[in-house]
Amino acid sequence: MKKLYIVGAGGFGREAYAWASQHPDCGQRWEIDGFLDDNADALAAYGRFARIHPLTGHLVLPGNLYVCGLGKPDMKEKLLAPLLAAGAEFPPFIDPSVRLGSRVRLGRGVVLCPGAIITTDVTIGDFVLINLNSTVGHEASVGDWSTLSAQCDVTGGAKIADRVFMGSRATVIPGKSVGSRTVVAAGAVVMTDVPADVIVAGNPARVL
Protein backbone atom coordinates (compact mmCIF):
# COMPACT_ATOMS: atom_id res chain seq x y z
CA MET A 1 0.00 0.00 0.00
CA LYS A 2 1.22 3.48 -0.83
CA LYS A 3 2.29 5.92 1.89
CA LEU A 4 0.75 9.39 1.99
CA TYR A 5 2.52 12.38 3.53
CA ILE A 6 0.98 15.74 4.47
CA VAL A 7 3.50 18.52 3.79
CA GLY A 8 3.24 20.97 6.67
CA ALA A 9 1.94 20.29 10.19
CA GLY A 10 0.45 23.72 10.82
CA GLY A 11 -3.22 24.69 10.94
CA PHE A 12 -4.21 23.77 7.43
CA GLY A 13 -1.93 20.73 7.48
CA ARG A 14 -3.91 19.37 10.42
CA GLU A 15 -7.14 20.02 8.56
CA ALA A 16 -5.79 18.21 5.51
CA TYR A 17 -4.85 15.30 7.76
CA ALA A 18 -8.42 15.16 9.05
CA TRP A 19 -9.92 15.10 5.55
CA ALA A 20 -7.39 12.50 4.39
CA SER A 21 -8.10 10.32 7.42
CA GLN A 22 -11.81 10.29 6.53
CA HIS A 23 -11.30 9.77 2.81
CA PRO A 24 -12.57 6.42 1.47
CA ASP A 25 -9.18 5.71 -0.12
CA CYS A 26 -7.48 5.85 3.29
CA GLY A 27 -6.62 2.29 4.27
CA GLN A 28 -7.61 1.05 0.83
CA ARG A 29 -5.24 2.63 -1.70
CA TRP A 30 -2.88 4.44 0.68
CA GLU A 31 -2.18 4.95 4.35
CA ILE A 32 -1.12 8.18 6.05
CA ASP A 33 2.47 7.98 7.24
CA GLY A 34 2.36 11.40 8.93
CA PHE A 35 3.58 14.90 8.25
CA LEU A 36 6.69 16.39 6.66
CA ASP A 37 7.74 19.38 8.77
CA ASP A 38 11.06 20.58 10.16
CA ASN A 39 9.38 21.62 13.41
CA ALA A 40 9.41 18.39 15.41
CA ASP A 41 7.15 19.96 18.05
CA ALA A 42 4.48 21.21 15.67
CA LEU A 43 1.91 18.79 17.10
CA ALA A 44 2.96 18.99 20.75
CA ALA A 45 -0.15 20.94 21.75
CA TYR A 46 -2.45 18.47 20.00
CA GLY A 47 -1.38 15.18 21.58
CA ARG A 48 1.12 14.25 18.88
CA PHE A 49 -1.60 12.33 17.05
CA ALA A 50 0.64 11.55 14.07
CA ARG A 51 4.29 11.18 13.22
CA ILE A 52 6.35 14.13 12.01
CA HIS A 53 9.18 13.42 9.61
CA PRO A 54 11.76 16.11 8.76
CA LEU A 55 11.01 17.88 5.52
CA THR A 56 14.65 18.80 4.91
CA GLY A 57 16.44 15.84 3.44
CA HIS A 58 13.28 13.78 2.96
CA LEU A 59 13.92 10.90 0.56
CA VAL A 60 11.30 10.69 -2.16
CA LEU A 61 10.61 7.05 -2.98
CA PRO A 62 8.55 5.62 -5.86
CA GLY A 63 5.00 4.99 -4.77
CA ASN A 64 4.89 7.65 -2.07
CA LEU A 65 2.10 10.21 -2.38
CA TYR A 66 2.04 13.78 -1.08
CA VAL A 67 -0.63 16.32 -0.19
CA CYS A 68 0.18 20.00 0.29
CA GLY A 69 -0.92 21.10 3.76
CA LEU A 70 0.18 24.72 3.33
CA GLY A 71 -2.01 27.73 2.67
CA LYS A 72 0.30 30.64 1.82
CA PRO A 73 1.21 30.63 -1.87
CA ASP A 74 4.85 31.67 -1.37
CA MET A 75 5.34 29.05 1.33
CA LYS A 76 3.80 26.34 -0.82
CA GLU A 77 6.11 27.10 -3.70
CA LYS A 78 9.23 27.37 -1.52
CA LEU A 79 8.76 24.26 0.60
CA LEU A 80 7.51 21.98 -2.17
CA ALA A 81 10.34 22.87 -4.55
CA PRO A 82 12.83 20.22 -3.26
CA LEU A 83 10.17 17.52 -3.30
CA LEU A 84 9.11 18.39 -6.83
CA ALA A 85 12.73 18.44 -7.99
CA ALA A 86 13.08 14.92 -6.57
CA GLY A 87 10.03 13.70 -8.50
CA ALA A 88 7.45 13.63 -5.68
CA GLU A 89 3.94 12.67 -6.79
CA PHE A 90 1.21 15.15 -5.81
CA PRO A 91 -2.10 13.85 -7.16
CA PRO A 92 -5.18 16.04 -6.82
CA PHE A 93 -6.79 15.53 -3.42
CA ILE A 94 -10.58 15.80 -3.69
CA ASP A 95 -12.86 15.37 -0.70
CA PRO A 96 -15.83 13.10 -1.53
CA SER A 97 -18.27 15.94 -0.76
CA VAL A 98 -16.83 18.17 -3.51
CA ARG A 99 -19.10 18.81 -6.51
CA LEU A 100 -17.35 18.87 -9.87
CA GLY A 101 -19.21 19.88 -13.02
CA SER A 102 -18.36 19.06 -16.60
CA ARG A 103 -15.11 19.96 -18.40
CA VAL A 104 -13.24 20.89 -15.23
CA ARG A 105 -9.47 20.79 -15.58
CA LEU A 106 -7.50 20.22 -12.39
CA GLY A 107 -3.75 20.76 -12.11
CA ARG A 108 -1.21 18.76 -10.18
CA GLY A 109 -1.39 18.85 -6.41
CA VAL A 110 -4.77 20.58 -6.21
CA VAL A 111 -6.52 20.29 -2.82
CA LEU A 112 -10.31 20.58 -2.81
CA CYS A 113 -11.77 20.64 0.71
CA PRO A 114 -15.23 19.61 1.92
CA GLY A 115 -18.13 21.46 0.39
CA ALA A 116 -16.22 23.07 -2.50
CA ILE A 117 -18.16 23.41 -5.75
CA ILE A 118 -16.42 23.73 -9.12
CA THR A 119 -19.08 24.21 -11.77
CA THR A 120 -18.37 23.84 -15.48
CA ASP A 121 -15.65 24.77 -18.00
CA VAL A 122 -13.32 25.75 -15.15
CA THR A 123 -9.52 25.59 -15.08
CA ILE A 124 -7.75 25.10 -11.76
CA GLY A 125 -3.95 25.39 -11.88
CA ASP A 126 -1.23 23.42 -10.12
CA PHE A 127 -1.16 23.37 -6.29
CA VAL A 128 -4.28 25.44 -5.90
CA LEU A 129 -6.04 25.12 -2.54
CA ILE A 130 -9.81 25.61 -2.50
CA ASN A 131 -11.00 25.51 1.08
CA LEU A 132 -14.33 24.79 2.76
CA ASN A 133 -17.53 25.64 0.85
CA SER A 134 -15.84 27.85 -1.74
CA THR A 135 -17.28 28.04 -5.24
CA VAL A 136 -15.79 28.61 -8.69
CA GLY A 137 -18.24 29.48 -11.44
CA HIS A 138 -18.48 28.73 -15.16
CA GLU A 139 -15.52 29.71 -17.38
CA ALA A 140 -13.56 30.93 -14.37
CA SER A 141 -9.91 30.09 -13.78
CA VAL A 142 -7.56 29.97 -10.80
CA GLY A 143 -3.81 30.14 -11.43
CA ASP A 144 -0.97 28.02 -10.05
CA TRP A 145 -0.21 28.13 -6.30
CA SER A 146 -3.25 30.28 -5.48
CA THR A 147 -5.37 29.77 -2.35
CA LEU A 148 -9.07 30.36 -1.84
CA SER A 149 -9.90 30.38 1.86
CA ALA A 150 -13.23 29.18 3.22
CA GLN A 151 -16.46 30.37 1.58
CA CYS A 152 -14.87 32.34 -1.25
CA ASP A 153 -16.94 32.96 -4.38
CA VAL A 154 -15.16 33.17 -7.72
CA THR A 155 -18.04 33.84 -10.08
CA GLY A 156 -18.54 33.15 -13.77
CA GLY A 157 -15.72 34.18 -16.06
CA ALA A 158 -13.55 35.57 -13.26
CA LYS A 159 -9.79 35.12 -13.66
CA ILE A 160 -7.60 34.57 -10.61
CA ALA A 161 -3.92 34.71 -11.56
CA ASP A 162 -1.06 32.70 -10.05
CA ARG A 163 -0.01 32.98 -6.39
CA VAL A 164 -3.12 34.86 -5.28
CA PHE A 165 -4.39 34.56 -1.70
CA MET A 166 -8.09 35.13 -1.08
CA GLY A 167 -9.25 35.47 2.52
CA SER A 168 -12.45 33.93 3.85
CA ARG A 169 -15.70 35.05 2.18
CA ALA A 170 -13.91 37.08 -0.48
CA THR A 171 -15.81 37.46 -3.74
CA VAL A 172 -14.85 38.25 -7.32
CA ILE A 173 -17.83 39.30 -9.44
CA PRO A 174 -18.34 37.94 -12.97
CA GLY A 175 -15.69 38.63 -15.55
CA LYS A 176 -13.25 40.46 -13.28
CA SER A 177 -9.60 39.53 -12.80
CA VAL A 178 -7.10 39.47 -9.93
CA GLY A 179 -3.40 39.85 -10.75
CA SER A 180 -0.50 37.67 -9.69
CA ARG A 181 0.63 37.59 -6.05
CA THR A 182 -2.24 39.80 -4.92
CA VAL A 183 -3.98 39.36 -1.55
CA VAL A 184 -7.75 39.77 -1.45
CA ALA A 185 -8.66 40.39 2.19
CA ALA A 186 -11.37 38.48 3.99
CA GLY A 187 -14.84 39.67 3.06
CA ALA A 188 -13.63 41.82 0.16
CA VAL A 189 -15.79 42.13 -2.95
CA VAL A 190 -13.77 42.60 -6.15
CA MET A 191 -15.88 44.65 -8.57
CA THR A 192 -13.12 45.93 -10.88
CA ASP A 193 -9.97 44.32 -12.25
CA VAL A 194 -7.21 44.20 -9.64
CA PRO A 195 -3.50 44.54 -10.61
CA ALA A 196 -0.66 42.30 -9.49
CA ASP A 197 1.26 42.62 -6.22
CA VAL A 198 -1.27 44.57 -4.17
CA ILE A 199 -3.56 44.03 -1.18
CA VAL A 200 -7.22 44.87 -1.64
CA ALA A 201 -9.91 45.06 1.02
CA GLY A 202 -13.48 46.27 1.50
CA ASN A 203 -16.73 46.34 -0.46
CA PRO A 204 -16.06 47.38 -3.13
CA ALA A 205 -12.46 46.23 -2.82
CA ARG A 206 -9.82 48.96 -2.96
CA VAL A 207 -6.03 48.84 -2.90
CA LEU A 208 -4.64 49.47 0.57
C-alpha positions as a Markdown table, in Angstrom:
| # | Residue | x | y | z |
|---|---|---|---|---|
| 1 | Met | 0.0 | 0.0 | 0.0 |
| 2 | Lys | 1.2 | 3.5 | -0.8 |
| 3 | Lys | 2.3 | 5.9 | 1.9 |
| 4 | Leu | 0.7 | 9.4 | 2.0 |
| 5 | Tyr | 2.5 | 12.4 | 3.5 |
| 6 | Ile | 1.0 | 15.7 | 4.5 |
| 7 | Val | 3.5 | 18.5 | 3.8 |
| 8 | Gly | 3.2 | 21.0 | 6.7 |
| 9 | Ala | 1.9 | 20.3 | 10.2 |
| 10 | Gly | 0.4 | 23.7 | 10.8 |
| 11 | Gly | -3.2 | 24.7 | 10.9 |
| 12 | Phe | -4.2 | 23.8 | 7.4 |
| 13 | Gly | -1.9 | 20.7 | 7.5 |
| 14 | Arg | -3.9 | 19.4 | 10.4 |
| 15 | Glu | -7.1 | 20.0 | 8.6 |
| 16 | Ala | -5.8 | 18.2 | 5.5 |
| 17 | Tyr | -4.9 | 15.3 | 7.8 |
| 18 | Ala | -8.4 | 15.2 | 9.1 |
| 19 | Trp | -9.9 | 15.1 | 5.6 |
| 20 | Ala | -7.4 | 12.5 | 4.4 |
| 21 | Ser | -8.1 | 10.3 | 7.4 |
| 22 | Gln | -11.8 | 10.3 | 6.5 |
| 23 | His | -11.3 | 9.8 | 2.8 |
| 24 | Pro | -12.6 | 6.4 | 1.5 |
| 25 | Asp | -9.2 | 5.7 | -0.1 |
| 26 | Cys | -7.5 | 5.8 | 3.3 |
| 27 | Gly | -6.6 | 2.3 | 4.3 |
| 28 | Gln | -7.6 | 1.0 | 0.8 |
| 29 | Arg | -5.2 | 2.6 | -1.7 |
| 30 | Trp | -2.9 | 4.4 | 0.7 |
| 31 | Glu | -2.2 | 5.0 | 4.4 |
| 32 | Ile | -1.1 | 8.2 | 6.0 |
| 33 | Asp | 2.5 | 8.0 | 7.2 |
| 34 | Gly | 2.4 | 11.4 | 8.9 |
| 35 | Phe | 3.6 | 14.9 | 8.2 |
| 36 | Leu | 6.7 | 16.4 | 6.7 |
| 37 | Asp | 7.7 | 19.4 | 8.8 |
| 38 | Asp | 11.1 | 20.6 | 10.2 |
| 39 | Asn | 9.4 | 21.6 | 13.4 |
| 40 | Ala | 9.4 | 18.4 | 15.4 |
| 41 | Asp | 7.1 | 20.0 | 18.1 |
| 42 | Ala | 4.5 | 21.2 | 15.7 |
| 43 | Leu | 1.9 | 18.8 | 17.1 |
| 44 | Ala | 3.0 | 19.0 | 20.7 |
| 45 | Ala | -0.2 | 20.9 | 21.8 |
| 46 | Tyr | -2.4 | 18.5 | 20.0 |
| 47 | Gly | -1.4 | 15.2 | 21.6 |
| 48 | Arg | 1.1 | 14.2 | 18.9 |
| 49 | Phe | -1.6 | 12.3 | 17.1 |
| 50 | Ala | 0.6 | 11.6 | 14.1 |
| 51 | Arg | 4.3 | 11.2 | 13.2 |
| 52 | Ile | 6.3 | 14.1 | 12.0 |
| 53 | His | 9.2 | 13.4 | 9.6 |
| 54 | Pro | 11.8 | 16.1 | 8.8 |
| 55 | Leu | 11.0 | 17.9 | 5.5 |
| 56 | Thr | 14.6 | 18.8 | 4.9 |
| 57 | Gly | 16.4 | 15.8 | 3.4 |
| 58 | His | 13.3 | 13.8 | 3.0 |
| 59 | Leu | 13.9 | 10.9 | 0.6 |
| 60 | Val | 11.3 | 10.7 | -2.2 |
| 61 | Leu | 10.6 | 7.0 | -3.0 |
| 62 | Pro | 8.6 | 5.6 | -5.9 |
| 63 | Gly | 5.0 | 5.0 | -4.8 |
| 64 | Asn | 4.9 | 7.6 | -2.1 |
| 65 | Leu | 2.1 | 10.2 | -2.4 |
| 66 | Tyr | 2.0 | 13.8 | -1.1 |
| 67 | Val | -0.6 | 16.3 | -0.2 |
| 68 | Cys | 0.2 | 20.0 | 0.3 |
| 69 | Gly | -0.9 | 21.1 | 3.8 |
| 70 | Leu | 0.2 | 24.7 | 3.3 |
| 71 | Gly | -2.0 | 27.7 | 2.7 |
| 72 | Lys | 0.3 | 30.6 | 1.8 |
| 73 | Pro | 1.2 | 30.6 | -1.9 |
| 74 | Asp | 4.9 | 31.7 | -1.4 |
| 75 | Met | 5.3 | 29.0 | 1.3 |
| 76 | Lys | 3.8 | 26.3 | -0.8 |
| 77 | Glu | 6.1 | 27.1 | -3.7 |
| 78 | Lys | 9.2 | 27.4 | -1.5 |
| 79 | Leu | 8.8 | 24.3 | 0.6 |
| 80 | Leu | 7.5 | 22.0 | -2.2 |
| 81 | Ala | 10.3 | 22.9 | -4.5 |
| 82 | Pro | 12.8 | 20.2 | -3.3 |
| 83 | Leu | 10.2 | 17.5 | -3.3 |
| 84 | Leu | 9.1 | 18.4 | -6.8 |
| 85 | Ala | 12.7 | 18.4 | -8.0 |
| 86 | Ala | 13.1 | 14.9 | -6.6 |
| 87 | Gly | 10.0 | 13.7 | -8.5 |
| 88 | Ala | 7.4 | 13.6 | -5.7 |
| 89 | Glu | 3.9 | 12.7 | -6.8 |
| 90 | Phe | 1.2 | 15.2 | -5.8 |
| 91 | Pro | -2.1 | 13.9 | -7.2 |
| 92 | Pro | -5.2 | 16.0 | -6.8 |
| 93 | Phe | -6.8 | 15.5 | -3.4 |
| 94 | Ile | -10.6 | 15.8 | -3.7 |
| 95 | Asp | -12.9 | 15.4 | -0.7 |
| 96 | Pro | -15.8 | 13.1 | -1.5 |
| 97 | Ser | -18.3 | 15.9 | -0.8 |
| 98 | Val | -16.8 | 18.2 | -3.5 |
| 99 | Arg | -19.1 | 18.8 | -6.5 |
| 100 | Leu | -17.3 | 18.9 | -9.9 |
| 101 | Gly | -19.2 | 19.9 | -13.0 |
| 102 | Ser | -18.4 | 19.1 | -16.6 |
| 103 | Arg | -15.1 | 20.0 | -18.4 |
| 104 | Val | -13.2 | 20.9 | -15.2 |
| 105 | Arg | -9.5 | 20.8 | -15.6 |
| 106 | Leu | -7.5 | 20.2 | -12.4 |
| 107 | Gly | -3.7 | 20.8 | -12.1 |
| 108 | Arg | -1.2 | 18.8 | -10.2 |
| 109 | Gly | -1.4 | 18.8 | -6.4 |
| 110 | Val | -4.8 | 20.6 | -6.2 |
| 111 | Val | -6.5 | 20.3 | -2.8 |
| 112 | Leu | -10.3 | 20.6 | -2.8 |
| 113 | Cys | -11.8 | 20.6 | 0.7 |
| 114 | Pro | -15.2 | 19.6 | 1.9 |
| 115 | Gly | -18.1 | 21.5 | 0.4 |
| 116 | Ala | -16.2 | 23.1 | -2.5 |
| 117 | Ile | -18.2 | 23.4 | -5.8 |
| 118 | Ile | -16.4 | 23.7 | -9.1 |
| 119 | Thr | -19.1 | 24.2 | -11.8 |
| 120 | Thr | -18.4 | 23.8 | -15.5 |
| 121 | Asp | -15.7 | 24.8 | -18.0 |
| 122 | Val | -13.3 | 25.8 | -15.1 |
| 123 | Thr | -9.5 | 25.6 | -15.1 |
| 124 | Ile | -7.7 | 25.1 | -11.8 |
| 125 | Gly | -4.0 | 25.4 | -11.9 |
| 126 | Asp | -1.2 | 23.4 | -10.1 |
| 127 | Phe | -1.2 | 23.4 | -6.3 |
| 128 | Val | -4.3 | 25.4 | -5.9 |
| 129 | Leu | -6.0 | 25.1 | -2.5 |
| 130 | Ile | -9.8 | 25.6 | -2.5 |
| 131 | Asn | -11.0 | 25.5 | 1.1 |
| 132 | Leu | -14.3 | 24.8 | 2.8 |
| 133 | Asn | -17.5 | 25.6 | 0.8 |
| 134 | Ser | -15.8 | 27.8 | -1.7 |
| 135 | Thr | -17.3 | 28.0 | -5.2 |
| 136 | Val | -15.8 | 28.6 | -8.7 |
| 137 | Gly | -18.2 | 29.5 | -11.4 |
| 138 | His | -18.5 | 28.7 | -15.2 |
| 139 | Glu | -15.5 | 29.7 | -17.4 |
| 140 | Ala | -13.6 | 30.9 | -14.4 |
| 141 | Ser | -9.9 | 30.1 | -13.8 |
| 142 | Val | -7.6 | 30.0 | -10.8 |
| 143 | Gly | -3.8 | 30.1 | -11.4 |
| 144 | Asp | -1.0 | 28.0 | -10.0 |
| 145 | Trp | -0.2 | 28.1 | -6.3 |
| 146 | Ser | -3.2 | 30.3 | -5.5 |
| 147 | Thr | -5.4 | 29.8 | -2.3 |
| 148 | Leu | -9.1 | 30.4 | -1.8 |
| 149 | Ser | -9.9 | 30.4 | 1.9 |
| 150 | Ala | -13.2 | 29.2 | 3.2 |
| 151 | Gln | -16.5 | 30.4 | 1.6 |
| 152 | Cys | -14.9 | 32.3 | -1.2 |
| 153 | Asp | -16.9 | 33.0 | -4.4 |
| 154 | Val | -15.2 | 33.2 | -7.7 |
| 155 | Thr | -18.0 | 33.8 | -10.1 |
| 156 | Gly | -18.5 | 33.2 | -13.8 |
| 157 | Gly | -15.7 | 34.2 | -16.1 |
| 158 | Ala | -13.5 | 35.6 | -13.3 |
| 159 | Lys | -9.8 | 35.1 | -13.7 |
| 160 | Ile | -7.6 | 34.6 | -10.6 |
| 161 | Ala | -3.9 | 34.7 | -11.6 |
| 162 | Asp | -1.1 | 32.7 | -10.1 |
| 163 | Arg | 0.0 | 33.0 | -6.4 |
| 164 | Val | -3.1 | 34.9 | -5.3 |
| 165 | Phe | -4.4 | 34.6 | -1.7 |
| 166 | Met | -8.1 | 35.1 | -1.1 |
| 167 | Gly | -9.2 | 35.5 | 2.5 |
| 168 | Ser | -12.4 | 33.9 | 3.8 |
| 169 | Arg | -15.7 | 35.0 | 2.2 |
| 170 | Ala | -13.9 | 37.1 | -0.5 |
| 171 | Thr | -15.8 | 37.5 | -3.7 |
| 172 | Val | -14.8 | 38.3 | -7.3 |
| 173 | Ile | -17.8 | 39.3 | -9.4 |
| 174 | Pro | -18.3 | 37.9 | -13.0 |
| 175 | Gly | -15.7 | 38.6 | -15.6 |
| 176 | Lys | -13.2 | 40.5 | -13.3 |
| 177 | Ser | -9.6 | 39.5 | -12.8 |
| 178 | Val | -7.1 | 39.5 | -9.9 |
| 179 | Gly | -3.4 | 39.9 | -10.7 |
| 180 | Ser | -0.5 | 37.7 | -9.7 |
| 181 | Arg | 0.6 | 37.6 | -6.0 |
| 182 | Thr | -2.2 | 39.8 | -4.9 |
| 183 | Val | -4.0 | 39.4 | -1.6 |
| 184 | Val | -7.8 | 39.8 | -1.4 |
| 185 | Ala | -8.7 | 40.4 | 2.2 |
| 186 | Ala | -11.4 | 38.5 | 4.0 |
| 187 | Gly | -14.8 | 39.7 | 3.1 |
| 188 | Ala | -13.6 | 41.8 | 0.2 |
| 189 | Val | -15.8 | 42.1 | -3.0 |
| 190 | Val | -13.8 | 42.6 | -6.2 |
| 191 | Met | -15.9 | 44.7 | -8.6 |
| 192 | Thr | -13.1 | 45.9 | -10.9 |
| 193 | Asp | -10.0 | 44.3 | -12.3 |
| 194 | Val | -7.2 | 44.2 | -9.6 |
| 195 | Pro | -3.5 | 44.5 | -10.6 |
| 196 | Ala | -0.7 | 42.3 | -9.5 |
| 197 | Asp | 1.3 | 42.6 | -6.2 |
| 198 | Val | -1.3 | 44.6 | -4.2 |
| 199 | Ile | -3.6 | 44.0 | -1.2 |
| 200 | Val | -7.2 | 44.9 | -1.6 |
| 201 | Ala | -9.9 | 45.1 | 1.0 |
| 202 | Gly | -13.5 | 46.3 | 1.5 |
| 203 | Asn | -16.7 | 46.3 | -0.5 |
| 204 | Pro | -16.1 | 47.4 | -3.1 |
| 205 | Ala | -12.5 | 46.2 | -2.8 |
| 206 | Arg | -9.8 | 49.0 | -3.0 |
| 207 | Val | -6.0 | 48.8 | -2.9 |
| 208 | Leu | -4.6 | 49.5 | 0.6 |
